[in-house]
Amino acid sequence: MTTDITTAEPERTRAPNIRDVARVAGVSYQTVSRVLNDSPNIRPETLARVRAAIDELGYRPNQAARALVTSRSRTIGVLASQTVHYGPATSIQAIETAAREAGYRLSITNISSSEYASIKSGLDYLMSQSVEALIVIAPQVHVFEAITDLQVGVPYVTLESTGSNAKHSLWVDQVTGARMATRHLIDLGHEEIMHISGPQDWIEAEARMQGFLRELDDADLRTRAPILGDWTAHFGYYAGLELLRYRDFTAVFCGNDQMALGFIHACRESGLDVPGDISVVGFDDIPEAAHFAPPLTTVRQNFAEIGRRSIELLLGELRGDTDLSHEPVRPELIVRHSTAARRS
């Protein structure tokens, strides 16, 4: 006698659907759909019941299906370059959080260069994803010229520092930040101040350079030609070694924190004390800046606020709002231990 032994397959758990939500909330599935699509004129108590049912069941709407029904993708495109740098990477993280909280998702594409063909290819890809709006985080001058020329057909905002296109720009005031850094050194009694700038084709680098030069000019101090760098600690180190051969200055404003780190390394290797012999200021306030040796005086950019406001602006445009603020985000000077009064 043989006995057939069969192994029963475990019952698969079905993901909750819109009708399950309607049943738990005690409403029609059409009402649930209206809630999901942010329809107006839903009673607060009904809205609360539907949201409670969604949370209870762990229901997640099918975005693709919703796009077919509503003709809305609830997707925001991000065109980015140089995302390895702290600023762009942190901005994208803040934007993604703000978008998700507003019920949107991101489609991100990185452009390989600031050449027209690369920018157009990136835009074409995002438009093929049916994005409802666009954020551009590509801080080279040519990128914004191309964006204007290509006539993007959806609401968009550019995160750049010049505010040259006020209708579409959102930015941290780089010029003001640079002036704050330079003024801090002047107030400490420094009169001979060098500037190690970022790359020539970067908008932020140009803006910080202009802020530095304007502050020196207003203080009637001698201006020197800034050193054009590349944002890296490696460049800051070797530029520092070269500059310290002459040492005809008492303070340096570096265009970002990484170059400041490299410059401090060069000072230490040259037997000089920071800030006893030379004061150093950076820009960005990367998380590691507080742990440099010595902790770095720098200019903080509020990347989280930029992310929140960029989503707020785009959603306002999608709603048809006309009273939208494009005021620049003000930076903040963070004074630590890499700056001190000039020795007499």
Beta strands, then each sheet from edge to edge (+ up, - down):
strand 1: 75-80
strand 2: 105-110
strand 3: 133-137
strand 4: 156-159
strand 5: 169-170
strand 6: 193-197
strand 7: 227-228
strand 8: 251-254
strand 9: 279-281
strand 10: 298-300
strand 11: 332-334
sheet 1: 2+ 1+ 3+ 4+ 5+
sheet 2: 7+ 6+ 8+ 9+
sheet 3: 10+ 11-
end
